[in-house]
Amino acid sequence: MGKNKLIVIAIGGNSLIEDSKHISVRAQYEAACKTVRHIVRIIKEGHRVVVVHGNGPQVGFVLLRAEYAKSILHTVPLDSCVADTQGAIGYQLQMAFHNELKKQNISMPVATIVTQVEVDPDDPSFKNPTKPIGNFLTEEQAELHKKEDHWDVREDAGRGYRRVVPSPKPKAIIELETIKALVEHNCIVVAAGGGGIPVITAADGSLEGKEAVIDKDLAAALLAKQIGADLFIISTAVAQVSLNYGKPNQINLDAIDYETCGQYIKEGHFAPGSMLPKIEAMMDFVKTTNSYGIITNPEHLYDALNGDKGTKIFNSLDLN
């Protein structure tokens, strides 16, 4: 791959929380440092990087704190929860980048952009919210939230009740020009954290926050397209995309094209809420840009970019 490419890297929850026993702020920072080390190896080759991160567990923590404090403090709207976690996780990533760059004797600015992402107020998900968030509730707690807070709540596989919220598709990155300007000035940018803060645009052009969750990978794909990225990478918990995942006949995939991805989706190989949105985000990017993307885990980021690790997704394998 040539030098000085613009790369959008979407990092998942495993980049911040490695396991359920290590969820403190310090543990999250240490996990972030591990991922950042691999990204800095890419930066050292002359590539420019924009990082998009997940925030599912962290939003859950904010909501749980609000639940415990509801007798003495106001509740926190979901769009504000996303904004809060963008700032907190961005701070951790900025510090991790600063410290790793210093070790490598690289002088480069890092900035986090609190990013609003426009969604369609008529998106079907607003009428049929399905994305579970927050902690499990008893039936009594669920009914109380439905009555007092107007939550949509559903029973979750016999484990209790959970709040469900809309997950609309992203339409536009509000802070796009700011992100572009920073990238053009050789800044490492952290943007669209957690998929971005969902907002809608009124007839007069004003913005209004919406209580919803935007898929992080779809937002990252949109950002990659809108800033003209040369490559889109999704860093997740597995080294490669697989067929028959977790079964004796599991097949790891080195390279796949748009059409084949669609066929595998029809055959049910990719789990909703797990690999499916990542594949859909990649399909969107490669089809629109005719560039290619990579799905792999943090420790294989560099080798996937420069070698044969990870899974590469192309619009057409003829263009490989």
Contacts in CASP RR format, 6 or more apart in sequence:
PFRMAT RR
TARGET T0000
AUTHOR 0000-0000-0000
METHOD contacts of the structure
MODEL  1
MGKNKLIVIAIGGNSLIEDSKHISVRAQYEAACKTVRHIVRIIKEGHRVV
VVHGNGPQVGFVLLRAEYAKSILHTVPLDSCVADTQGAIGYQLQMAFHNE
LKKQNISMPVATIVTQVEVDPDDPSFKNPTKPIGNFLTEEQAELHKKEDH
WDVREDAGRGYRRVVPSPKPKAIIELETIKALVEHNCIVVAAGGGGIPVI
TAADGSLEGKEAVIDKDLAAALLAKQIGADLFIISTAVAQVSLNYGKPNQ
INLDAIDYETCGQYIKEGHFAPGSMLPKIEAMMDFVKTTNSYGIITNPEH
LYDALNGDKGTKIFNSLDLN
1 231 0 8 1.000
1 305 0 8 1.000
1 306 0 8 1.000
3 45 0 8 1.000
3 46 0 8 1.000
3 47 0 8 1.000
4 46 0 8 1.000
4 47 0 8 1.000
4 48 0 8 1.000
5 47 0 8 1.000
5 48 0 8 1.000
5 230 0 8 1.000
5 231 0 8 1.000
6 47 0 8 1.000
6 48 0 8 1.000
6 50 0 8 1.000
6 183 0 8 1.000
6 227 0 8 1.000
6 228 0 8 1.000
6 229 0 8 1.000
6 230 0 8 1.000
6 231 0 8 1.000
7 42 0 8 1.000
7 47 0 8 1.000
7 48 0 8 1.000
7 49 0 8 1.000
7 50 0 8 1.000
7 229 0 8 1.000
7 230 0 8 1.000
7 231 0 8 1.000
7 232 0 8 1.000
7 233 0 8 1.000
7 305 0 8 1.000
8 49 0 8 1.000
8 50 0 8 1.000
8 51 0 8 1.000
8 52 0 8 1.000
8 220 0 8 1.000
8 223 0 8 1.000
8 224 0 8 1.000
8 227 0 8 1.000
8 229 0 8 1.000
8 231 0 8 1.000
8 232 0 8 1.000
8 233 0 8 1.000
9 39 0 8 1.000
9 49 0 8 1.000
9 50 0 8 1.000
9 51 0 8 1.000
9 52 0 8 1.000
9 233 0 8 1.000
9 234 0 8 1.000
9 235 0 8 1.000
9 301 0 8 1.000
10 51 0 8 1.000
10 52 0 8 1.000
10 53 0 8 1.000
10 54 0 8 1.000
10 216 0 8 1.000
10 217 0 8 1.000
10 220 0 8 1.000
10 232 0 8 1.000
10 233 0 8 1.000
10 234 0 8 1.000
10 235 0 8 1.000
10 281 0 8 1.000
11 35 0 8 1.000
11 51 0 8 1.000
11 52 0 8 1.000
11 53 0 8 1.000
11 54 0 8 1.000
11 235 0 8 1.000
11 298 0 8 1.000
12 53 0 8 1.000
12 54 0 8 1.000
12 216 0 8 1.000
12 235 0 8 1.000
12 236 0 8 1.000
12 237 0 8 1.000
13 53 0 8 1.000
13 54 0 8 1.000
13 56 0 8 1.000
13 57 0 8 1.000
14 31 0 8 1.000
14 236 0 8 1.000
14 237 0 8 1.000
14 297 0 8 1.000
14 298 0 8 1.000
15 31 0 8 1.000
15 32 0 8 1.000
15 34 0 8 1.000
15 35 0 8 1.000
15 53 0 8 1.000
15 235 0 8 1.000
15 298 0 8 1.000
16 28 0 8 1.000
16 31 0 8 1.000
16 32 0 8 1.000
16 53 0 8 1.000
16 54 0 8 1.000
16 57 0 8 1.000
16 58 0 8 1.000
16 89 0 8 1.000
16 92 0 8 1.000
17 23 0 8 1.000
17 27 0 8 1.000
17 28 0 8 1.000
17 31 0 8 1.000
17 57 0 8 1.000
18 27 0 8 1.000
18 31 0 8 1.000
22 31 0 8 1.000
23 57 0 8 1.000
23 61 0 8 1.000
25 92 0 8 1.000
28 58 0 8 1.000
28 89 0 8 1.000
28 92 0 8 1.000
29 92 0 8 1.000
29 95 0 8 1.000
29 96 0 8 1.000
32 89 0 8 1.000
32 92 0 8 1.000
32 93 0 8 1.000
32 96 0 8 1.000
33 96 0 8 1.000
33 99 0 8 1.000
33 100 0 8 1.000
34 298 0 8 1.000
35 96 0 8 1.000
35 235 0 8 1.000
35 298 0 8 1.000
36 93 0 8 1.000
36 96 0 8 1.000
36 97 0 8 1.000
36 100 0 8 1.000
37 100 0 8 1.000
38 298 0 8 1.000
38 299 0 8 1.000
38 301 0 8 1.000
38 302 0 8 1.000
39 49 0 8 1.000
39 51 0 8 1.000
39 97 0 8 1.000
39 301 0 8 1.000
40 97 0 8 1.000
40 100 0 8 1.000
40 101 0 8 1.000
40 104 0 8 1.000
40 106 0 8 1.000
41 301 0 8 1.000
41 302 0 8 1.000
42 49 0 8 1.000
42 301 0 8 1.000
42 302 0 8 1.000
42 305 0 8 1.000
43 49 0 8 1.000
43 101 0 8 1.000
43 106 0 8 1.000
43 108 0 8 1.000
43 188 0 8 1.000
44 104 0 8 1.000
44 106 0 8 1.000
45 306 0 8 1.000
48 183 0 8 1.000
48 186 0 8 1.000
48 188 0 8 1.000
49 188 0 8 1.000
49 189 0 8 1.000
50 179 0 8 1.000
50 183 0 8 1.000
50 188 0 8 1.000
50 189 0 8 1.000
50 190 0 8 1.000
50 191 0 8 1.000
50 223 0 8 1.000
50 224 0 8 1.000
50 227 0 8 1.000
50 229 0 8 1.000
51 93 0 8 1.000
51 188 0 8 1.000
51 189 0 8 1.000
51 190 0 8 1.000
51 191 0 8 1.000
52 190 0 8 1.000
52 191 0 8 1.000
52 192 0 8 1.000
52 193 0 8 1.000
52 194 0 8 1.000
52 195 0 8 1.000
52 216 0 8 1.000
52 219 0 8 1.000
52 220 0 8 1.000
52 223 0 8 1.000
53 89 0 8 1.000
53 90 0 8 1.000
53 93 0 8 1.000
53 190 0 8 1.000
53 193 0 8 1.000
53 194 0 8 1.000
53 216 0 8 1.000
54 89 0 8 1.000
54 193 0 8 1.000
54 194 0 8 1.000
54 195 0 8 1.000
54 216 0 8 1.000
55 82 0 8 1.000
55 85 0 8 1.000
55 86 0 8 1.000
55 89 0 8 1.000
55 193 0 8 1.000
55 194 0 8 1.000
55 195 0 8 1.000
55 216 0 8 1.000
56 85 0 8 1.000
56 133 0 8 1.000
56 194 0 8 1.000
56 213 0 8 1.000
58 85 0 8 1.000
58 88 0 8 1.000
58 89 0 8 1.000
59 78 0 8 1.000
59 81 0 8 1.000
59 82 0 8 1.000
59 85 0 8 1.000
59 133 0 8 1.000
59 134 0 8 1.000
59 194 0 8 1.000
59 213 0 8 1.000
60 81 0 8 1.000
60 133 0 8 1.000
60 134 0 8 1.000
60 135 0 8 1.000
62 76 0 8 1.000
62 81 0 8 1.000
62 84 0 8 1.000
62 85 0 8 1.000
63 76 0 8 1.000
63 78 0 8 1.000
63 81 0 8 1.000
63 133 0 8 1.000
63 134 0 8 1.000
63 135 0 8 1.000
63 163 0 8 1.000
64 134 0 8 1.000
64 135 0 8 1.000
66 73 0 8 1.000
66 75 0 8 1.000
66 76 0 8 1.000
67 135 0 8 1.000
75 149 0 8 1.000
76 84 0 8 1.000
77 209 0 8 1.000
77 211 0 8 1.000
78 133 0 8 1.000
78 165 0 8 1.000
78 211 0 8 1.000
78 212 0 8 1.000
78 213 0 8 1.000
79 197 0 8 1.000
79 198 0 8 1.000
79 199 0 8 1.000
79 209 0 8 1.000
79 210 0 8 1.000
79 211 0 8 1.000
79 212 0 8 1.000
82 193 0 8 1.000
82 194 0 8 1.000
82 195 0 8 1.000
82 196 0 8 1.000
82 197 0 8 1.000
82 198 0 8 1.000
82 213 0 8 1.000
83 114 0 8 1.000
83 197 0 8 1.000
85 193 0 8 1.000
85 194 0 8 1.000
86 112 0 8 1.000
86 114 0 8 1.000
86 115 0 8 1.000
86 193 0 8 1.000
86 194 0 8 1.000
86 196 0 8 1.000
86 197 0 8 1.000
87 112 0 8 1.000
87 114 0 8 1.000
89 190 0 8 1.000
89 193 0 8 1.000
90 112 0 8 1.000
90 190 0 8 1.000
90 193 0 8 1.000
91 112 0 8 1.000
93 110 0 8 1.000
93 112 0 8 1.000
93 190 0 8 1.000
94 110 0 8 1.000
94 111 0 8 1.000
94 112 0 8 1.000
94 190 0 8 1.000
97 110 0 8 1.000
97 188 0 8 1.000
98 110 0 8 1.000
101 107 0 8 1.000
101 108 0 8 1.000
101 110 0 8 1.000
108 186 0 8 1.000
108 187 0 8 1.000
108 188 0 8 1.000
109 185 0 8 1.000
109 186 0 8 1.000
109 187 0 8 1.000
109 188 0 8 1.000
110 187 0 8 1.000
110 188 0 8 1.000
110 189 0 8 1.000
110 190 0 8 1.000
111 182 0 8 1.000
111 187 0 8 1.000
111 188 0 8 1.000
111 189 0 8 1.000
111 190 0 8 1.000
112 189 0 8 1.000
112 190 0 8 1.000
112 191 0 8 1.000
113 175 0 8 1.000
113 178 0 8 1.000
113 179 0 8 1.000
113 182 0 8 1.000
113 189 0 8 1.000
113 190 0 8 1.000
113 191 0 8 1.000
114 175 0 8 1.000
114 197 0 8 1.000
115 173 0 8 1.000
115 174 0 8 1.000
115 175 0 8 1.000
115 179 0 8 1.000
115 191 0 8 1.000
115 192 0 8 1.000
115 193 0 8 1.000
115 195 0 8 1.000
115 196 0 8 1.000
115 197 0 8 1.000
116 173 0 8 1.000
116 174 0 8 1.000
116 175 0 8 1.000
116 196 0 8 1.000
116 197 0 8 1.000
116 199 0 8 1.000
116 207 0 8 1.000
116 209 0 8 1.000
117 170 0 8 1.000
117 171 0 8 1.000
117 172 0 8 1.000
117 173 0 8 1.000
117 174 0 8 1.000
117 192 0 8 1.000
117 195 0 8 1.000
117 196 0 8 1.000
117 197 0 8 1.000
117 198 0 8 1.000
117 199 0 8 1.000
117 214 0 8 1.000
117 219 0 8 1.000
117 222 0 8 1.000
118 170 0 8 1.000
118 171 0 8 1.000
118 172 0 8 1.000
118 173 0 8 1.000
118 174 0 8 1.000
118 199 0 8 1.000
118 200 0 8 1.000
118 201 0 8 1.000
118 207 0 8 1.000
119 168 0 8 1.000
119 169 0 8 1.000
119 170 0 8 1.000
119 171 0 8 1.000
119 198 0 8 1.000
119 199 0 8 1.000
119 200 0 8 1.000
119 210 0 8 1.000
119 212 0 8 1.000
119 214 0 8 1.000
120 168 0 8 1.000
120 169 0 8 1.000
120 171 0 8 1.000
120 200 0 8 1.000
121 200 0 8 1.000
121 210 0 8 1.000
123 166 0 8 1.000
123 168 0 8 1.000
123 169 0 8 1.000
125 131 0 8 1.000
125 166 0 8 1.000
125 167 0 8 1.000
125 168 0 8 1.000
125 212 0 8 1.000
126 166 0 8 1.000
126 168 0 8 1.000
126 210 0 8 1.000
126 212 0 8 1.000
128 166 0 8 1.000
129 152 0 8 1.000
129 164 0 8 1.000
129 165 0 8 1.000
129 166 0 8 1.000
129 167 0 8 1.000
129 212 0 8 1.000
130 164 0 8 1.000
130 167 0 8 1.000
131 164 0 8 1.000
131 165 0 8 1.000
131 166 0 8 1.000
131 167 0 8 1.000
131 212 0 8 1.000
131 213 0 8 1.000
132 154 0 8 1.000
132 156 0 8 1.000
132 162 0 8 1.000
132 163 0 8 1.000
132 164 0 8 1.000
133 162 0 8 1.000
133 163 0 8 1.000
133 164 0 8 1.000
133 165 0 8 1.000
133 213 0 8 1.000
134 162 0 8 1.000
134 163 0 8 1.000
135 162 0 8 1.000
136 156 0 8 1.000
136 159 0 8 1.000
136 160 0 8 1.000
136 161 0 8 1.000
136 162 0 8 1.000
137 145 0 8 1.000
137 153 0 8 1.000
137 160 0 8 1.000
137 161 0 8 1.000
137 162 0 8 1.000
137 163 0 8 1.000
138 160 0 8 1.000
138 161 0 8 1.000
139 160 0 8 1.000
139 161 0 8 1.000
141 161 0 8 1.000
142 151 0 8 1.000
142 153 0 8 1.000
142 161 0 8 1.000
143 153 0 8 1.000
145 151 0 8 1.000
145 153 0 8 1.000
145 163 0 8 1.000
146 152 0 8 1.000
146 153 0 8 1.000
151 163 0 8 1.000
152 163 0 8 1.000
152 164 0 8 1.000
152 165 0 8 1.000
153 161 0 8 1.000
153 162 0 8 1.000
153 163 0 8 1.000
153 164 0 8 1.000
154 161 0 8 1.000
154 162 0 8 1.000
154 164 0 8 1.000
155 161 0 8 1.000
156 162 0 8 1.000
165 211 0 8 1.000
165 212 0 8 1.000
165 213 0 8 1.000
166 210 0 8 1.000
166 211 0 8 1.000
166 212 0 8 1.000
166 213 0 8 1.000
167 212 0 8 1.000
167 213 0 8 1.000
167 214 0 8 1.000
167 215 0 8 1.000
168 198 0 8 1.000
168 210 0 8 1.000
168 212 0 8 1.000
168 214 0 8 1.000
169 214 0 8 1.000
169 215 0 8 1.000
169 218 0 8 1.000
170 195 0 8 1.000
170 196 0 8 1.000
170 214 0 8 1.000
170 215 0 8 1.000
170 218 0 8 1.000
170 219 0 8 1.000
170 222 0 8 1.000
171 222 0 8 1.000
172 222 0 8 1.000
172 226 0 8 1.000
173 179 0 8 1.000
173 191 0 8 1.000
173 192 0 8 1.000
173 219 0 8 1.000
173 222 0 8 1.000
173 223 0 8 1.000
173 226 0 8 1.000
174 199 0 8 1.000
174 207 0 8 1.000
175 191 0 8 1.000
176 223 0 8 1.000
176 226 0 8 1.000
176 227 0 8 1.000
179 189 0 8 1.000
179 191 0 8 1.000
179 223 0 8 1.000
179 227 0 8 1.000
180 227 0 8 1.000
182 189 0 8 1.000
183 189 0 8 1.000
183 227 0 8 1.000
191 223 0 8 1.000
192 216 0 8 1.000
192 219 0 8 1.000
192 220 0 8 1.000
192 223 0 8 1.000
193 216 0 8 1.000
193 219 0 8 1.000
194 213 0 8 1.000
194 214 0 8 1.000
194 216 0 8 1.000
194 219 0 8 1.000
195 213 0 8 1.000
195 214 0 8 1.000
195 215 0 8 1.000
195 216 0 8 1.000
195 218 0 8 1.000
195 219 0 8 1.000
195 220 0 8 1.000
196 214 0 8 1.000
196 219 0 8 1.000
197 209 0 8 1.000
198 209 0 8 1.000
198 210 0 8 1.000
198 211 0 8 1.000
198 212 0 8 1.000
198 213 0 8 1.000
198 214 0 8 1.000
199 207 0 8 1.000
199 208 0 8 1.000
199 209 0 8 1.000
199 210 0 8 1.000
200 207 0 8 1.000
200 208 0 8 1.000
200 209 0 8 1.000
200 210 0 8 1.000
201 207 0 8 1.000
202 208 0 8 1.000
215 277 0 8 1.000
215 281 0 8 1.000
217 234 0 8 1.000
217 277 0 8 1.000
217 278 0 8 1.000
217 280 0 8 1.000
217 281 0 8 1.000
218 277 0 8 1.000
218 280 0 8 1.000
218 281 0 8 1.000
218 284 0 8 1.000
220 232 0 8 1.000
220 234 0 8 1.000
220 281 0 8 1.000
221 232 0 8 1.000
221 281 0 8 1.000
221 282 0 8 1.000
221 284 0 8 1.000
221 285 0 8 1.000
222 284 0 8 1.000
223 229 0 8 1.000
224 232 0 8 1.000
224 285 0 8 1.000
224 289 0 8 1.000
225 284 0 8 1.000
225 285 0 8 1.000
225 288 0 8 1.000
225 289 0 8 1.000
228 289 0 8 1.000
229 289 0 8 1.000
229 291 0 8 1.000
230 291 0 8 1.000
231 291 0 8 1.000
231 292 0 8 1.000
231 293 0 8 1.000
231 294 0 8 1.000
231 305 0 8 1.000
232 281 0 8 1.000
232 282 0 8 1.000
232 285 0 8 1.000
232 286 0 8 1.000
232 291 0 8 1.000
232 293 0 8 1.000
232 294 0 8 1.000
233 293 0 8 1.000
233 294 0 8 1.000
233 295 0 8 1.000
233 296 0 8 1.000
233 301 0 8 1.000
233 304 0 8 1.000
233 305 0 8 1.000
234 278 0 8 1.000
234 281 0 8 1.000
234 282 0 8 1.000
234 293 0 8 1.000
234 294 0 8 1.000
234 295 0 8 1.000
234 296 0 8 1.000
235 296 0 8 1.000
235 297 0 8 1.000
235 298 0 8 1.000
235 301 0 8 1.000
236 275 0 8 1.000
236 278 0 8 1.000
236 295 0 8 1.000
236 296 0 8 1.000
236 297 0 8 1.000
237 297 0 8 1.000
238 245 0 8 1.000
238 296 0 8 1.000
238 297 0 8 1.000
239 252 0 8 1.000
239 296 0 8 1.000
239 297 0 8 1.000
239 300 0 8 1.000
239 309 0 8 1.000
239 310 0 8 1.000
240 252 0 8 1.000
240 253 0 8 1.000
240 254 0 8 1.000
240 295 0 8 1.000
240 296 0 8 1.000
240 309 0 8 1.000
240 310 0 8 1.000
240 311 0 8 1.000
241 252 0 8 1.000
241 253 0 8 1.000
241 256 0 8 1.000
241 270 0 8 1.000
241 275 0 8 1.000
241 279 0 8 1.000
241 295 0 8 1.000
241 310 0 8 1.000
241 311 0 8 1.000
242 250 0 8 1.000
242 251 0 8 1.000
242 252 0 8 1.000
242 253 0 8 1.000
243 250 0 8 1.000
243 251 0 8 1.000
243 253 0 8 1.000
243 264 0 8 1.000
243 269 0 8 1.000
244 250 0 8 1.000
244 251 0 8 1.000
244 269 0 8 1.000
245 269 0 8 1.000
245 271 0 8 1.000
245 275 0 8 1.000
252 311 0 8 1.000
253 311 0 8 1.000
254 308 0 8 1.000
254 310 0 8 1.000
254 311 0 8 1.000
254 312 0 8 1.000
255 311 0 8 1.000
255 312 0 8 1.000
255 313 0 8 1.000
255 314 0 8 1.000
255 317 0 8 1.000
255 320 0 8 1.000
256 264 0 8 1.000
256 311 0 8 1.000
256 312 0 8 1.000
256 313 0 8 1.000
256 314 0 8 1.000
256 317 0 8 1.000
257 313 0 8 1.000
257 314 0 8 1.000
257 315 0 8 1.000
257 316 0 8 1.000
257 317 0 8 1.000
258 283 0 8 1.000
258 286 0 8 1.000
258 287 0 8 1.000
258 313 0 8 1.000
258 314 0 8 1.000
258 315 0 8 1.000
258 316 0 8 1.000
259 316 0 8 1.000
261 279 0 8 1.000
261 282 0 8 1.000
261 283 0 8 1.000
261 313 0 8 1.000
262 283 0 8 1.000
264 270 0 8 1.000
264 279 0 8 1.000
265 276 0 8 1.000
265 279 0 8 1.000
265 280 0 8 1.000
270 276 0 8 1.000
270 278 0 8 1.000
270 279 0 8 1.000
278 295 0 8 1.000
279 295 0 8 1.000
279 313 0 8 1.000
282 293 0 8 1.000
282 295 0 8 1.000
282 313 0 8 1.000
283 313 0 8 1.000
285 291 0 8 1.000
285 293 0 8 1.000
286 292 0 8 1.000
286 293 0 8 1.000
286 313 0 8 1.000
286 314 0 8 1.000
286 315 0 8 1.000
287 315 0 8 1.000
290 315 0 8 1.000
290 319 0 8 1.000
291 315 0 8 1.000
292 312 0 8 1.000
292 313 0 8 1.000
292 314 0 8 1.000
292 315 0 8 1.000
292 319 0 8 1.000
292 320 0 8 1.000
293 312 0 8 1.000
293 313 0 8 1.000
293 314 0 8 1.000
294 304 0 8 1.000
294 305 0 8 1.000
294 310 0 8 1.000
294 311 0 8 1.000
294 312 0 8 1.000
294 313 0 8 1.000
295 310 0 8 1.000
295 311 0 8 1.000
295 313 0 8 1.000
296 304 0 8 1.000
296 309 0 8 1.000
296 310 0 8 1.000
296 311 0 8 1.000
300 309 0 8 1.000
300 310 0 8 1.000
303 309 0 8 1.000
303 310 0 8 1.000
304 310 0 8 1.000
304 312 0 8 1.000
312 320 0 8 1.000
314 320 0 8 1.000
END
